[in-house]
Amino acid sequence: MLNAYGLTQGRFAVEIDGTLVPKSRLTATELKDGMSIEVVQAVGGG
């Protein structure tokens, strides 16, 4: 899923069903229907 949005590197966080998922576990996390997924990407600026 993250590859589709270009989020393979950099500063981003993924939360699934209210739980922050470490990047090291993202590829092993199985997505199921009904899960609430939030992806936040840090963007620099001023």
JOURPE-V103577 format. One record per helix or strand of 2 or more residues. SS is the DSSP state (helix for helix, strand for strand). FROM is the first residue (numbers start at 1). LEN is the number of residues. Records with the same first field share a line. If there is no record, write none. Layout:
# JOURPE-V103577
SS: FROM-LEN  FROM-LEN
This chain:
# JOURPE-V103577
helix: 3-3  23-3
strand: 12-5  19-3  37-5
